[in-house]
Amino acid sequence: MGDRPRWRCEALGEDRQGEIRALFEQVFGGSMSEALWRWKYDGGRGCASGARADDDPQGALLAHYGGTARTLCLGNATFAGVQMGDVMVRPDARGVLSRSGPFARVTRHFIDERVGDGLRYAVGFGFPNARHARLGELLGLYRALGEVRELAWPAANPTGQAAWRWRLAPLPALDAPDAPRAWARVDGLGERMRRALPEWLIAQRNGAWVRHRYADHPHHRYRLDWLRCRWTRRVLGVVVMRVPAAEAAAAGAGWEWMDWIGEPRHLPLAIEVARAEAARAGAGWLRGWFSAPLIARFVPHAGEPAPVPVCTWCVTVRRSADVPAALDAAPWWLTGGDTDFR
C-alpha cells in the first residue's frame, strides 16, 4: 500500500479549461483568458495532461502540462513536434518535486501518451525554467541542449544601405483584398529560410503559423512588416516586433524583436532597420531572445550590454524513430517568437 501512487493523471480537454485557467492564476499570478486558452489549445492545436491527488474527494487539479503542435525541419526531414508549455504545479504541491510527485507524473503522462513511435508527435521541445529543466533531466525525461539569451541594442539611426535603401512596410490587414497574396509570399520566404539552413533545426515559419502566432494573438500587439527596398519594392523578409503602447514608446520604453522570416544572411540588416524604426517612434531599446548558435552565427552585437541568459531549451529523451539522429547536435534557430509566452 505504501507504494501506491498518490496521484492520478488524465488528459484534459475543453471541458476542463475553467480548472486550467484557475490553476494558471494560482501559479503565475496572472489570468489566462478564455480567448488565450483557445488560441493555445483549441481547434486541435494543443493538448494537455493533468494530475490530481488520489485522496482528494474533490479531485482538485494539482498539476498541468500542456503542448501545442509545431512542425520541425532538419535538412530534408520534416516531422511533428510538440512545444511544451504551461507547466504548472499548485503552490501547496510544489514540495513534492520527486520521481513520484505530481510534476513527474504529469510530465511522464503527457510524454508517454503523445510522443514517440505511432503517437501524435515525433519529439517534444520547450523552454522550462531552471528548476523544471534540472528535474526533467534527473528523471530522464528531458535533455537540455543550450541557452537562450537576451540581446539589447540602443534604438539608433541606421547607417549605410540601411539608411537610404531599405525600409519597413506593414503587411496588409487580414481582411484586405491583397492579404491572401501576402500570406502566400510569407510561405515562400519561410521555405527559402529553411533551404538556407540545411544543417539547422528550425521550426517551420509559414504563412499559417505566422498569422496565428502573431496576427491572431488575443492580447499582445505585434508589428508585422516587410523589409522592402524603397525603390524596387523587392522584399527580403518579414520582421516581427512586439511594441508597447504609443505613450510608453514615447517615454523611451523598449521594443522586442520577435522573429525574422527570410534568408538568414539578411538578419543583421533587418535588425539595423528595426532599430531605426524603434528610434523614430521614441523607443529607447530593441531587445530580443535568441538561441546561442543563432547569436554566434547570424546576430550582430557590439558587446555592450553583454548577452543575458534567460532560459534553456530542452527536448524529450523519448522520440520516434524517424527523428533525425542529428537533432541534439544540430544548431537550433530560436527566437522569442518560438515561445508561447513572449
N, C-alpha and C positions, 0 to 999 in steps of 0.2 A: 504493500500500500504506500510505503514511503517513496517509491519510485514512480508513482502515478503522476502523469503530467498535471501541473496546476493550471495550465492554460489550454484553451481550445481555439482553434483557428478556423476561419471561414472566408470565402470570397465575399466581397462587399459590392453591392450594386447600387443603382439609383435609389432604391427604397431605403438605403442606409445613409443617404447624403446628409440628413439632419444630424445624425450622430457624428459623422466625419467632420462636419463643419464645426460642431461644438467642441470636438477634441482639438481641432486646429486652433481654436481660440484659446483653449486652456494651455496648449503647448507653446504657441508662438506669440500669444498676447495680442493678436490682431484678428480681424474677422475674415472669413472666406465666404464671399457672397455666393448665392446660388449660380449667378452668371459665371463666376470664376470656376466653380466646381464643374459646370457644364463645359466651359472652354477647355478644361484639362481632360475630362473623363467621358463626356457624352459622345454619342454617335460612334461608339466602338473605338475611340481614340485611346481610352485608358482602361485600366483595371486596378483592382486593389484587393488586399487581404487585411483581415482584422484579427485581433486576439482579444479574448475575454477570459476572465477568471472562472474556473470550473465551479468554485464555491460561492459565486455571487448570484443570488437568486434573480437579480435584475439584469444580469448579463451585460454589465456596463462595458463599453469599448475601452480597452486599456492601451491598445497599440494599433497603429495603422501603417501600411506600407503600400504605396501607390506606384504606378508606372504608366508612361504614355509611349505609344508606338513611334519609332524613328527609324527610317531606313538608313543603313550604314553602307559605305562603299570603301573598298580597298582594292586597288588595281582594277581588274575586270570583274571582281566579285561584288555583288550587291546582296545584302541579307537583312533580315528583320531584326532590329534591335529594340529594346525597351529601355527608355530613360527613366530610372528610378527616382522617385521623389516623394514629398510629403511623408517622410519617415517620422513618425510621431509616437512617443510613449508618454502616457499620462504622468504628470509630475509625481504622484504618490507611488508609481510603479517603477520609477527610473532606477531605484536602488537594486532592482533585480536584473542588472545587465550581466547575465551569465548564460551558460550554454542551454539552460532550461528556462530562462526568463522570457518575458513577452516579446522583447526585441528579437532575440534569437529565433523564437518560434515563428513569429510573423514573417521574418525575413526568409527563413527556410521554406515556409509555406508558399510565399509568393514565388520564390525562385523555382522550387520543385514542381509547382503546378503549371508554370508558364514558360520556363526557359530550358532548352535542351532538345535533343532529337525527338521529332514527332510532336513537339509542342509549338505554341504560337510564335515564340521568339527564339532566335538563334543565340543571343547573348544579351546580357543586361549591362548598363553602364550608368554612372551617376556621379554626383558631387557631394558625398557625405561630409558631415562635419568631422573634425579630427577624432572625436571620441568614438563615433559610429564606424569610422574607417578602421581604426585600430581593432575594435571588437570584431568587425566583419572579417578582418584578416586572421585574427586569433581563432575564429570559428571556422576558418577555411572556406568562407563564402565569397570574399572579395579578394581582388589583387589590386593594390594601388600602383598606378602607372606613372604618375608625375604630378607636378604642381601647376595650378592655375594662378597667375599673378596679375596684379593691377598695375597698369602704367598710367602716367599722367603727363600731359603736355599743357603748357600755358596756351590759352587761346591767343592766336597771333596772326598778323597779316602774312600772306604767302609770299614766296619769292619765286623767281624763275617762271617756268611754264605754268605752275600752279596759280600764279598771279594774273596771267593775261590770256591763257588758252582754255583752261578748264573751269567748270562751274558746276554747282549742284542745281538740279531742276526737279521739282516734285513729280512723283509718279501720279498718273491720273486717279481721280476718285474712283471708288469701286463701282459706282453707278454711271460713270462717264462712258460715252459711246466707244471710246478707244481703249477702254480698260481691258477687254479680252486680248487685244493685240499686245498690250503692255505686259500682261502676265505671261503670255506665250514667250515674249522676249526674255523675261526672267528665267523661264525654263532653259532657254538656250545659254544664258550666262552661267547658270548653275552647272550645266553639262560641260561647258568649257572650263570651268573651275575644277571640276572633278578630273577631267582629262589631263589638266596641267599638274595634278598631284598624284601620279600613279602609285607612288610608294607610301602615300599618306593614308591614314584612316580619316575619312571625312563624312560627317552626317549630311545626308542629301539636303540640298538647298534648291528646291524647285519652286515654281510659282505658287502651287497649292500650299506648300508649307510656309512660305514667306507670308502669304496672305493670312493664313490662320494665325501664325505666331505673332505677327505684328499688327496688321490692319484690323484683325478681328478681336484683338485683346479687349476684354470688357472694361479694363480700368486704366492701364498705362497708355501714355501718349507717346507715340514714336513718329519720327520723321523718316519717310522713305523717299530717297532721292536718286535720280540718275546722276552718275558722274559723266558729264557730257561736254564735248568740245563746243566752245562758244560759236564757232563759225560753221563747221561741217555737220554739227549735231551728232557726230559719232559718239556712241555710248560705250564706255569701258566697263561699267558695272553699276551695282546698286549699293548705296550707303544707307545704313540704318542706324539712327541715333535715338536715344531716349532724352527728351528735352523737358526742362521744368516749365512751369507756368511763366508767362511773359514777364510778370513783375519780379519773379525770382531771378530770371536770367538777367534782367536789368540791374539787379543788385549784385551781380557777379557770381551767381551760382554756376556750378559746372554742368556740362553736358556729358552724357555717357555714350561712348561708342559701343554699338551692339553687334554689328555684322557687316560683312562685305560679301557680295555675290558677284564674282568676276574673276578674271585671271589674277593669281596671287602676285605677279610682278607689279601690278598696278596699285597694290595696297599702300605703299608709302605715299604715293601721290594722293590717293583718296584721303588719307589721314591729314595731310597738309591742307587740302582744300576744306576738309571738315573743321579744322582748327580755325581757319579764316572765317568760315560761316558762323562758328560759335563767337568769335571776336566781334563780328558785325552785330550780333544780337545782344552783346553786352555780357556774355558769359565769361567767366574767369579761366575755366579749365575745360579740357577734354580728357576724360578718363575712360579706361576700358579694361576688361578682363581678357587675357589671352593665355593659352597654354604655353609652357616653357619652350617647346620646339618651335612654335609659331613665332615667339619673340626672337629666338636665336636666328631664324632663317629670313623672316619677312618684315618684322615690325621695326620701324626706325625709332631710336631712342637716344637722347643726348646724355643720359646718365643721371640726371637730377630732376625730380627725386628718384631714388632707386626703386626698381620694381618691388612690389609688396606681395608676398604670398598670401592668397586668400582662401584656398582650399586645394584639395587633391582631386584627381579624377580616378575612379576605380572601375573595374569590370568584374563581372561574375566569374568565378572559377568554373562553374558549370556553364556549358555552352554546347551547341550542336556540332556534329562532325563537319558540317560544311563551312564553319567559320575558318577563315584562312589562318594558318599557323603563325603568320607574321603579325597577327593582331596586337599582341602585347608589346612587341619590339618596335612596331611602326610608330613614327611621329603622328600625333593626333592634332588636327586643326580644330581648335576650340576657342570660342569667344563667349562673351556674356550672353549672347543670343542663344547659345546651346543649353543654357539653364532654363528652367521654367519660372524662375523667381526674380529675374532682373527686369 
